[in-house]
Amino acid sequence: MSEGLYILRDGSKYSVNARNKADGLELISCINDGSISAAFFDPQYRGVLDKLKYGNEGKSRGKSRSSLPQMDEAMITGFINGINRVLKDSGHLFLWVDKFHL
């Protein structure tokens, strides 16, 4: 039996070991509890941009980053809670944060 059958809930429209285009929270909701060994999470948040106040946001090198949809605290918390639910007891979360948020 395929390992993917144990990871994804029955009837999921997503595939294991394949590219999936999805809303992240919806994708996490289709994963069985305690079935993932590791997760990588790099939230898009405005905190550091607002704190540093560069003044050139969206004008040159930061243009593509500033055009990304930013995640509010509620959405980031939703992801963390979802990741916590799907991680195995011995699993690991690799979380990217900047020094401002750390």
N, C-alpha and C positions, 0 to 999 in steps of 0.2 A: 504494500500500500504506500502511496506517495506521502512523503513527510508533510506536504502542503495540506493534506486533508486534516491533519492534526492542528495546524496553525490557524487556518481560516474557518470561520463558522460555516455551517451548512448553508448552501444557497448564496454564498458570497459571489459577487460579480468580479472579484479581483483574483489575480494569479500570483503564486509564489514563484520567486526567482525570475520575474519578468518585470518589465516596465509597466507601471500602472499610473494613469493620470486620474487623480482623485483629490478631493478635499481631504486633508490629512486627518481631521477628526472623524470623518466618515470612514476612512480606511482603518483607523485604529479600532473603531467600533465593530469591525468585521473580524477582528483577530481574537482568538480564544484567550481566556485568562491564563497567565503563566506559561505561555508557549514560546516566548522569544528570549534568546540568550543575550542579545545586545541591541541597543538602539542608539542612534546618533540624532541629536537635536540641536539645531542652530537657529534659534528664533530670530525673527526680524522685528527689532524693536527700535524705537526712536530715542530712547533715553540718552545714549551717548551723544547723538547728534544734537539734541536739545541742550545738553550740558555744555558741550564744547563750543557751540555757536560759531561755527566756522564762517558763516556769512556767504559762502559760495555754493551752498547746497543746490544741486540740480543744474549748475551752470557749466561744469567741466567734468573732471574725473569722477565726481560723485553722482553724476546724472543717472546712471543706470541703477545704482544702489538706492537713491532717493525715490526712484519710481516704483520700487517694490512695495507691495502692500505691507504695512506695518502691523504687528500683532500687539493687541492691548494685553494688560495683565491677566484679564479673565481668560483670554484665548490661550496664553502661555500656560496658565494654571490648568486649563482643560487638557492640553497636551501632556503636561507632566503627570496628571492623574491618570490619563489613558495609558501612557507609557508604563507607569507603575503597575497598572492592572495587568498588562500583557507580558511584563518581564517575569522570567522564572525567578524563584527565590535566590538563586545564585547568579542572576543576570546583572548586566552592567549598562548604565546610561552614560554615554559620552556627550556631555553638555558643553557647547561653546558659549562662553560669555565674555564680555569685555571687562576690563578692570573696574570700570565705573559701576557696573551691576554686581560684580563680585563683592 
